Amino acid sequence: MARAGGITNSVNVGIAVQADWENREFVSHISLNVRRLFDFLVQFEATTKSKLASLNEKLDTLERRLELLEVQVGTASANPSLFAT
């Protein structure tokens, strides 16, 4: 009987080791995926900041052009004789 108990304990230890291995593997996969997600988010942030900065520069340029056109239209409206032929 003592021998049967030893086998049972060995089986239980083997099952516990297998379960522990599976848990560690699961945690490892989760950790890897969290790291990949973090890396993606860091890259996404950098790319987004760069694209937004570029768009902001283009918008600033367009705003300056619009202000210039508004001044030119205002000048033309105030002095129509400048454009008479």
All heavy atoms as an XYZ file, in Angstrom:
662
protein
N       0.812     -1.191      0.000
C       0.000      0.000      0.000
C       0.860      1.262      0.000
O       0.490      2.237     -0.610
C      -0.911      0.022      1.225
C      -2.104     -0.871      1.077
S      -3.070     -0.242     -0.247
C      -4.637     -0.256      0.454
N       1.963      1.230      0.718
C       2.816      2.400      0.780
C       3.319      2.759     -0.621
O       3.459      3.919     -0.951
C       3.989      2.146      1.721
N       3.552      1.731     -1.402
C       4.047      1.969     -2.751
C       2.980      2.650     -3.605
O       3.285      3.540     -4.388
C       4.484      0.656     -3.371
C       5.102      0.872     -4.705
C       5.704     -0.403     -5.221
N       6.324     -0.086     -6.480
C       7.481     -0.491     -6.883
N       8.172     -1.292     -6.108
N       7.967     -0.140     -8.035
N       1.737      2.283     -3.479
C       0.654      2.897     -4.248
C       0.542      4.370     -3.899
O       0.297      5.209     -4.754
C      -0.667      2.194     -3.984
N       0.728      4.704     -2.628
C       0.690      6.103     -2.213
C       1.829      6.889     -2.827
O       1.683      8.039     -3.202
N       2.991      6.267     -2.946
C       4.133      6.915     -3.562
C       3.902      7.196     -5.032
O       4.269      8.241     -5.559
N       3.259      6.293     -5.703
C       2.939      6.484     -7.117
C       1.926      7.602     -7.266
O       2.048      8.456     -8.145
C       2.417      5.172     -7.742
C       3.552      4.147     -7.803
C       1.837      5.426     -9.127
C       3.109      2.777     -8.241
N       0.954      7.608     -6.380
C      -0.067      8.656     -6.427
C       0.570     10.020     -6.197
O       0.259     10.982     -6.905
C      -1.158      8.399     -5.367
O      -1.723      7.113     -5.603
C      -2.237      9.446     -5.425
N       1.483     10.100     -5.221
C       2.172     11.362     -4.969
C       3.010     11.782     -6.171
O       3.055     12.965     -6.517
C       3.055     11.261     -3.727
C       2.241     11.281     -2.448
O       1.094     11.703     -2.446
N       2.832     10.795     -1.370
N       3.665     10.811     -6.810
C       4.461     11.120     -7.999
C       3.576     11.641     -9.119
O       3.938     12.587     -9.828
C       5.209      9.878     -8.476
O       6.155      9.478     -7.527
N       2.415     11.027     -9.295
C       1.478     11.465    -10.327
C       0.982     12.868    -10.008
O       0.920     13.730    -10.879
C       0.300     10.466    -10.466
C      -0.797     11.033    -11.346
C       0.794      9.130    -11.005
N       0.649     13.088     -8.723
C       0.182     14.420     -8.322
C       1.258     15.482     -8.542
O       0.955     16.591     -8.998
C      -0.262     14.414     -6.859
C      -1.563     13.661     -6.649
O      -2.324     13.461     -7.597
N      -1.805     13.233     -5.429
N       2.489     15.161     -8.226
C       3.590     16.087     -8.436
C       3.758     16.343     -9.937
O       3.943     17.484    -10.376
C       4.898     15.559     -7.814
C       6.098     16.373     -8.278
C       4.795     15.558     -6.301
N       3.670     15.285    -10.732
C       3.783     15.433    -12.185
C       2.677     16.315    -12.738
O       2.920     17.175    -13.593
N       1.467     16.124    -12.256
C       0.337     16.952    -12.691
C       0.557     18.399    -12.264
O       0.313     19.333    -13.037
C      -0.994     16.401    -12.130
C      -1.318     15.058    -12.803
C      -2.129     17.393    -12.322
C      -2.476     14.312    -12.162
N       1.026     18.602    -11.041
C       1.280     19.956    -10.541
C       2.378     20.631    -11.359
O       2.273     21.820    -11.693
C       1.658     19.905     -9.061
N       3.433     19.874    -11.693
C       4.525     20.438    -12.496
C       4.007     20.808    -13.886
O       4.314     21.878    -14.409
C       5.706     19.438    -12.585
C       6.703     19.861    -13.650
C       6.390     19.307    -11.228
N       3.200     19.925    -14.481
C       2.640     20.206    -15.803
C       1.739     21.445    -15.758
O       1.811     22.309    -16.633
C       1.839     18.992    -16.313
C       1.225     19.186    -17.677
C       2.257     19.336    -18.783
O       3.349     18.779    -18.708
N       1.918     20.081    -19.809
N       0.898     21.534    -14.716
C       0.012     22.693    -14.575
C       0.832     23.972    -14.382
O       0.509     25.014    -14.965
C      -0.947     22.487    -13.414
N       1.884     23.877    -13.569
C       2.751     25.041    -13.353
C       3.415     25.461    -14.658
O       3.490     26.647    -14.976
C       3.805     24.716    -12.293
C       4.692     25.912    -11.997
O       4.148     26.956    -11.562
O       5.922     25.813    -12.220
N       3.884     24.484    -15.425
C       4.518     24.776    -16.714
C       3.532     25.471    -17.649
O       3.872     26.458    -18.303
C       5.028     23.482    -17.336
C       5.712     23.700    -18.652
C       5.180     23.506    -19.882
C       7.033     24.174    -18.858
N       6.083     23.820    -20.858
C       7.245     24.236    -20.254
C       8.075     24.541    -18.012
C       8.448     24.662    -20.809
C       9.264     24.958    -18.575
C       9.443     25.021    -19.955
N       2.305     24.972    -17.720
C       1.280     25.567    -18.570
C       0.943     26.986    -18.112
O       0.765     27.882    -18.946
C       0.034     24.688    -18.598
C       0.240     23.383    -19.355
C      -0.915     22.411    -19.212
O      -1.895     22.724    -18.501
O      -0.831     21.320    -19.812
N       0.869     27.192    -16.800
C       0.599     28.539    -16.280
C       1.725     29.502    -16.627
O       1.478     30.640    -17.042
C       0.381     28.509    -14.766
C      -0.965     27.939    -14.384
O      -1.899     27.945    -15.181
N      -1.061     27.431    -13.166
N       2.947     29.044    -16.474
C       4.095     29.895    -16.812
C       4.116     30.218    -18.310
O       4.432     31.335    -18.706
C       5.401     29.226    -16.399
C       5.603     29.186    -14.898
C       6.833     28.358    -14.542
N       6.936     28.169    -13.114
C       7.784     28.838    -12.339
N       8.596     29.724    -12.856
N       7.822     28.603    -11.045
N       3.793     29.218    -19.130
C       3.754     29.434    -20.569
C       2.654     30.446    -20.918
O       2.863     31.345    -21.738
C       3.494     28.103    -21.283
C       3.661     28.177    -22.772
C       3.546     26.805    -23.430
O       3.242     25.806    -22.746
O       3.763     26.761    -24.646
N       1.502     30.325    -20.274
C       0.396     31.261    -20.497
C       0.810     32.679    -20.096
O       0.603     33.634    -20.844
C      -0.836     30.817    -19.695
C      -1.986     31.755    -19.797
C      -2.752     31.834    -20.956
C      -2.316     32.581    -18.731
C      -3.821     32.703    -21.050
C      -3.388     33.462    -18.813
C      -4.143     33.521    -19.980
N       1.423     32.819    -18.932
C       1.885     34.129    -18.461
C       2.932     34.687    -19.409
O       2.941     35.890    -19.711
C       2.427     34.028    -17.011
C       3.160     35.291    -16.606
C       1.293     33.739    -16.042
N       3.792     33.825    -19.907
C       4.819     34.267    -20.857
C       4.181     34.801    -22.140
O       4.593     35.845    -22.655
C       5.753     33.094    -21.177
O       6.692     33.462    -22.152
N       3.154     34.107    -22.642
C       2.456     34.573    -23.846
C       1.761     35.904    -23.589
O       1.815     36.808    -24.427
C       1.433     33.534    -24.322
C       2.037     32.355    -25.001
N       2.604     32.417    -26.248
C       2.177     31.063    -24.601
C       3.058     31.233    -26.591
N       2.820     30.384    -25.604
N       1.126     36.023    -22.451
C       0.446     37.274    -22.093
C       1.466     38.403    -21.998
O       1.257     39.496    -22.546
C      -0.340     37.131    -20.770
C      -1.471     36.118    -20.914
C      -0.863     38.475    -20.295
C      -2.553     36.523    -21.888
N       2.577     38.151    -21.338
C       3.621     39.168    -21.191
C       4.167     39.594    -22.551
O       4.353     40.790    -22.806
C       4.771     38.639    -20.334
O       4.318     38.371    -19.025
N       4.397     38.626    -23.420
C       4.897     38.933    -24.758
C       3.895     39.785    -25.530
O       4.253     40.779    -26.164
C       5.193     37.648    -25.525
C       5.669     37.814    -26.973
C       6.995     38.573    -27.026
C       5.802     36.452    -27.638
N       2.622     39.431    -25.452
C       1.591     40.189    -26.167
C       1.407     41.587    -25.588
O       1.171     42.542    -26.337
C       0.279     39.420    -26.192
C       0.322     38.248    -27.148
O       1.009     38.286    -28.155
N      -0.390     37.189    -26.819
N       1.535     41.725    -24.287
C       1.457     43.051    -23.668
C       2.638     43.896    -24.142
O       2.478     45.077    -24.480
C       1.425     42.955    -22.127
C       1.667     44.302    -21.478
C       0.090     42.376    -21.666
N       3.808     43.292    -24.211
C       4.990     44.009    -24.695
C       4.817     44.444    -26.151
O       5.153     45.564    -26.529
C       6.237     43.118    -24.540
C       7.501     43.767    -25.006
C       7.871     44.949    -24.159
N       9.014     45.621    -24.748
C       9.497     46.738    -24.312
N       8.967     47.325    -23.273
N      10.527     47.286    -24.897
N       4.283     43.542    -26.973
C       4.034     43.888    -28.378
C       3.030     45.030    -28.483
O       3.188     45.933    -29.308
C       3.516     42.673    -29.140
C       4.579     41.652    -29.431
C       4.006     40.468    -30.171
N       5.032     39.485    -30.473
C       4.779     38.251    -30.861
N       3.535     37.845    -31.010
N       5.761     37.426    -31.116
N       1.990     44.973    -27.669
C       0.990     46.044    -27.670
C       1.628     47.363    -27.247
O       1.390     48.405    -27.864
C      -0.175     45.687    -26.743
C      -1.279     46.722    -26.604
C      -1.940     47.000    -27.947
C      -2.314     46.263    -25.590
N       2.446     47.329    -26.213
C       3.144     48.527    -25.748
C       4.039     49.090    -26.847
O       4.017     50.302    -27.117
C       3.965     48.198    -24.498
C       4.763     49.352    -23.989
C       4.158     50.363    -23.263
C       6.123     49.439    -24.253
C       4.898     51.447    -22.794
C       6.865     50.510    -23.790
C       6.248     51.512    -23.066
N       4.814     48.223    -27.500
C       5.692     48.672    -28.589
C       4.882     49.298    -29.719
O       5.272     50.327    -30.273
C       6.528     47.509    -29.124
C       7.582     47.033    -28.136
O       7.901     47.783    -27.185
O       8.090     45.906    -28.311
N       3.753     48.679    -30.059
C       2.888     49.228    -31.095
C       2.387     50.613    -30.703
O       2.394     51.540    -31.515
C       1.698     48.298    -31.365
C       0.617     48.950    -32.179
C       0.763     49.110    -33.548
C      -0.529     49.428    -31.567
C      -0.228     49.736    -34.293
C      -1.521     50.048    -32.300
C      -1.371     50.208    -33.674
N       1.941     50.751    -29.452
C       1.406     52.037    -29.007
C       2.478     53.123    -29.003
O       2.204     54.274    -29.373
C       0.762     51.906    -27.619
C      -0.529     51.097    -27.588
C      -0.990     50.904    -26.149
C      -1.616     51.744    -28.417
N       3.688     52.775    -28.620
C       4.788     53.748    -28.639
C       5.070     54.175    -30.078
O       5.216     55.370    -30.364
C       6.056     53.154    -27.975
C       7.277     54.010    -28.252
C       5.834     53.007    -26.478
N       5.130     53.206    -30.989
C       5.367     53.522    -32.399
C       4.209     54.338    -32.970
O       4.424     55.291    -33.718
C       5.553     52.222    -33.205
C       5.820     52.451    -34.677
C       7.119     53.194    -34.939
O       8.102     53.021    -34.220
N       7.135     54.020    -35.954
N       2.983     53.966    -32.620
C       1.797     54.679    -33.095
C       1.823     56.131    -32.614
O       1.523     57.045    -33.373
C       0.535     53.974    -32.599
C      -0.742     54.633    -33.022
C      -1.223     54.475    -34.306
C      -1.455     55.417    -32.127
C      -2.405     55.087    -34.705
C      -2.633     56.036    -32.510
C      -3.110     55.872    -33.805
N       2.192     56.325    -31.359
C       2.261     57.684    -30.810
C       3.292     58.515    -31.574
O       3.026     59.660    -31.957
C       2.621     57.651    -29.328
C       2.753     59.030    -28.731
C       3.344     59.033    -27.334
O       4.107     58.113    -26.993
O       3.032     59.974    -26.594
N       4.460     57.941    -31.816
C       5.514     58.677    -32.522
C       5.075     59.019    -33.939
O       5.264     60.160    -34.401
C       6.796     57.838    -32.550
N       4.483     58.064    -34.625
C       4.023     58.301    -35.992
C       2.923     59.349    -36.017
O       2.921     60.251    -36.860
C       3.504     56.979    -36.606
O       4.563     56.024    -36.591
C       3.028     57.180    -38.028
N       1.997     59.235    -35.081
C       0.880     60.178    -35.024
C       1.369     61.585    -34.725
O       0.927     62.549    -35.363
C      -0.140     59.733    -33.955
O      -0.572     58.403    -34.263
C      -1.340     60.634    -33.921
N       2.295     61.719    -33.778
C       2.842     63.040    -33.468
C       3.517     63.651    -34.689
O       3.358     64.836    -34.972
C       3.849     62.943    -32.318
C       3.226     62.887    -30.953
C       4.297     62.889    -29.874
C       3.690     62.905    -28.495
N       4.713     62.897    -27.446
N       4.271     62.830    -35.418
C       4.965     63.319    -36.610
C       3.968     63.781    -37.665
O       4.118     64.859    -38.242
C       5.848     62.204    -37.174
O       6.390     62.587    -38.406
N       2.947     62.979    -37.906
C       1.948     63.338    -38.917
C       1.158     64.567    -38.500
O       0.859     65.431    -39.335
C       1.017     62.161    -39.181
C       1.699     61.035    -39.944
C       0.752     59.899    -40.228
C       1.456     58.810    -41.022
N       0.559     57.705    -41.370
N       0.822     64.668    -37.215
C       0.091     65.846    -36.737
C       0.946     67.101    -36.842
O       0.441     68.178    -37.177
C      -0.386     65.643    -35.301
C      -1.586     64.708    -35.133
C      -1.863     64.474    -33.649
C      -2.818     65.266    -35.823
N       2.228     66.980    -36.571
C       3.128     68.131    -36.703
C       3.193     68.587    -38.155
O       3.148     69.790    -38.442
C       4.521     67.778    -36.187
N       3.265     67.644    -39.070
C       3.295     67.979    -40.496
C       1.987     68.653    -40.912
O       2.002     69.663    -41.629
C       3.518     66.708    -41.317
O       3.440     66.976    -42.688
N       0.873     68.114    -40.481
C      -0.419     68.723    -40.798
C      -0.543     70.117    -40.190
O      -1.104     71.022    -40.816
C      -1.563     67.839    -40.309
C      -1.830     66.572    -41.117
C      -2.877     65.710    -40.418
C      -2.279     66.908    -42.522
N      -0.014     70.288    -38.989
C      -0.061     71.593    -38.338
C       0.726     72.629    -39.136
O       0.283     73.769    -39.298
C       0.462     71.491    -36.908
C       0.157     72.724    -36.112
O      -0.932     73.278    -36.199
N       1.134     73.168    -35.326
N       1.887     72.236    -39.647
C       2.677     73.148    -40.481
C       1.915     73.533    -41.743
O       1.898     74.704    -42.134
C       4.010     72.493    -40.858
C       4.980     72.379    -39.708
C       6.258     71.646    -40.099
O       6.540     71.528    -41.317
O       6.966     71.193    -39.194
N       1.280     72.558    -42.375
C       0.506     72.838    -43.587
C      -0.672     73.757    -43.273
O      -0.980     74.672    -44.045
C       0.006     71.537    -44.204
C       1.109     70.708    -44.824
C       0.591     69.387    -45.351
C       1.723     68.544    -45.916
N       1.254     67.244    -46.414
N      -1.319     73.524    -42.153
C      -2.443     74.370    -41.748
C      -1.977     75.796    -41.464
O      -2.645     76.762    -41.868
C      -3.135     73.785    -40.515
C      -4.366     74.500    -39.997
C      -5.436     74.582    -41.080
C      -4.901     73.816    -38.759
N      -0.845     75.939    -40.799
C      -0.287     77.275    -40.555
C      -0.016     78.010    -41.867
O      -0.322     79.200    -42.003
C       1.008     77.186    -39.737
C       0.775     76.819    -38.279
O      -0.382     76.945    -37.809
O       1.745     76.404    -37.613
N       0.551     77.289    -42.837
C       0.828     77.886    -44.145
C      -0.469     78.335    -44.812
O      -0.558     79.450    -45.346
C       1.567     76.881    -45.051
O       2.785     76.511    -44.419
C       1.858     77.470    -46.415
N      -1.475     77.475    -44.779
C      -2.764     77.839    -45.377
C      -3.406     79.036    -44.678
O      -3.996     79.907    -45.334
C      -3.718     76.644    -45.347
C      -3.395     75.506    -46.317
C      -4.306     74.312    -46.053
C      -3.522     75.971    -47.750
N      -3.286     79.088    -43.355
C      -3.849     80.224    -42.611
C      -3.150     81.531    -42.998
O      -3.801     82.563    -43.165
C      -3.732     79.982    -41.106
C      -4.707     78.942    -40.584
C      -4.486     78.595    -39.115
O      -3.385     78.866    -38.569
O      -5.419     78.037    -38.512
N      -1.829     81.494    -43.157
C      -1.093     82.692    -43.570
C      -1.514     83.127    -44.975
O      -1.691     84.315    -45.241
C       0.413     82.461    -43.492
C       0.959     82.451    -42.067
C       2.476     82.515    -42.028
N       3.117     81.405    -42.714
C       3.393     80.222    -42.161
N       3.074     79.999    -40.906
N       4.002     79.277    -42.857
N      -1.673     82.168    -45.869
C      -2.112     82.493    -47.228
C      -3.515     83.097    -47.220
O      -3.791     84.053    -47.952
C      -2.107     81.241    -48.111
C      -0.737     80.788    -48.508
C      -0.818     79.596    -49.427
N       0.489     79.069    -49.759
C       0.693     77.958    -50.443
N      -0.329     77.250    -50.881
N       1.918     77.558    -50.705
N      -4.379     82.540    -46.398
C      -5.749     83.056    -46.300
C      -5.744     84.486    -45.761
O      -6.472     85.348    -46.266
C      -6.604     82.150    -45.414
C      -8.058     82.553    -45.215
C      -8.785     82.611    -46.555
C      -8.747     81.610    -44.261
N      -4.922     84.746    -44.741
C      -4.836     86.100    -44.202
C      -4.337     87.073    -45.266
O      -4.855     88.190    -45.389
C      -3.907     86.127    -42.979
C      -4.510     85.451    -41.760
C      -3.514     85.291    -40.618
O      -2.327     85.680    -40.788
O      -3.920     84.765    -39.568
N      -3.359     86.656    -46.056
C      -2.853     87.502    -47.129
C      -3.946     87.782    -48.159
O      -4.137     88.933    -48.583
C      -1.647     86.840    -47.802
C      -1.048     87.579    -48.998
C      -0.503     88.939    -48.564
C       0.022     86.741    -49.654
N      -4.674     86.757    -48.541
C      -5.765     86.950    -49.500
C      -6.853     87.865    -48.947
O      -7.405     88.695    -49.681
C      -6.367     85.603    -49.897
C      -5.501     84.724    -50.802
C      -6.131     83.345    -50.967
C      -5.294     85.390    -52.154
N      -7.148     87.729    -47.659
C      -8.152     88.604    -47.040
C      -7.700     90.061    -47.092
O      -8.496     90.959    -47.368
C      -8.423     88.173    -45.595
C      -9.220     86.894    -45.484
C      -9.341     86.392    -44.041
O      -8.554     86.836    -43.163
O     -10.210     85.539    -43.800
N      -6.423     90.304    -46.828
C      -5.888     91.667    -46.904
C      -5.960     92.175    -48.340
O      -6.361     93.324    -48.584
C      -4.432     91.715    -46.367
C      -3.773     93.043    -46.700
C      -4.419     91.462    -44.862
N      -5.611     91.341    -49.291
C      -5.654     91.754    -50.691
C      -7.086     92.052    -51.139
O      -7.331     93.037    -51.842
C      -5.034     90.678    -51.586
C      -3.529     90.576    -51.449
C      -2.939     89.428    -52.246
O      -3.644     88.507    -52.664
N      -1.624     89.472    -52.453
N      -8.036     91.227    -50.729
C      -9.438     91.468    -51.078
C      -9.935     92.739    -50.400
O     -10.638     93.559    -51.010
C     -10.326     90.259    -50.705
C     -11.806     90.602    -50.777
C     -10.011     89.082    -51.604
N      -9.551     92.941    -49.155
C      -9.928     94.162    -48.445
C      -9.375     95.394    -49.123
O     -10.054     96.415    -49.263
N      -8.106     95.326    -49.550
C      -7.478     96.442    -50.256
C      -8.180     96.698    -51.582
O      -8.449     97.847    -51.950
C      -5.991     96.140    -50.501
O      -5.360     95.904    -49.250
C      -5.299     97.284    -51.211
N      -8.491     95.642    -52.302
C      -9.168     95.793    -53.587
C     -10.567     96.365    -53.417
O     -11.013     97.187    -54.219
C      -9.236     94.444    -54.298
N     -11.250     95.962    -52.358
C     -12.599     96.476    -52.114
C     -12.562     97.947    -51.724
O     -13.433     98.730    -52.102
C     -13.278     95.684    -50.999
O     -13.446     94.342    -51.384
N     -11.529     98.335    -50.973
C     -11.411     99.721    -50.526
C     -10.947    100.638    -51.651
O     -11.267    101.817    -51.662
C     -10.452     99.810    -49.339
N     -10.191    100.120    -52.593
C      -9.639    100.908    -53.707
C      -9.955    100.255    -55.045
O      -9.051     99.751    -55.707
C      -8.124    101.064    -53.546
C      -7.739    101.731    -52.255
O      -8.312    102.745    -51.908
N      -6.779    101.157    -51.549
N     -11.197    100.274    -55.468
C     -11.524     99.615    -56.747
C     -10.819    100.266    -57.939
O     -10.628     99.633    -58.960
C     -13.027     99.753    -56.863
C     -13.461    100.698    -55.814
C     -12.342    100.858    -54.840
N     -10.402    101.506    -57.805
C      -9.742    102.181    -58.909
C      -8.392    101.548    -59.255
O      -7.893    101.697    -60.366
C      -9.556    103.657    -58.597
O      -8.740    103.806    -57.444
N      -7.807    100.824    -58.298
C      -6.529    100.163    -58.553
C      -6.661     99.076    -59.625
O      -5.700     98.752    -60.317
C      -5.978     99.503    -57.270
C      -5.528    100.457    -56.168
C      -5.130     99.677    -54.934
C      -4.367    101.308    -56.637
N      -7.879     98.543    -59.759
C      -8.076     97.434    -60.695
C      -8.849     97.843    -61.944
O      -9.172     97.020    -62.754
C      -8.797     96.283    -59.980
C      -7.991     95.753    -58.825
C      -8.259     96.131    -57.529
C      -6.937     94.882    -59.061
C      -7.516     95.656    -56.478
C      -6.180     94.400    -58.003
C      -6.456     94.776    -56.708
N      -9.144     99.122    -62.078
C      -9.882     99.577    -63.260
C      -8.948     99.607    -64.452
O      -7.776     99.992    -64.341
C     -10.459    100.958    -63.004
N      -9.479     99.238    -65.595
C      -8.641     99.247    -66.806
C      -9.123    100.290    -67.778
O     -10.175    100.774    -67.816
C      -8.663     97.872    -67.512
O     -10.005     97.501    -67.748
C      -7.931     96.877    -66.677
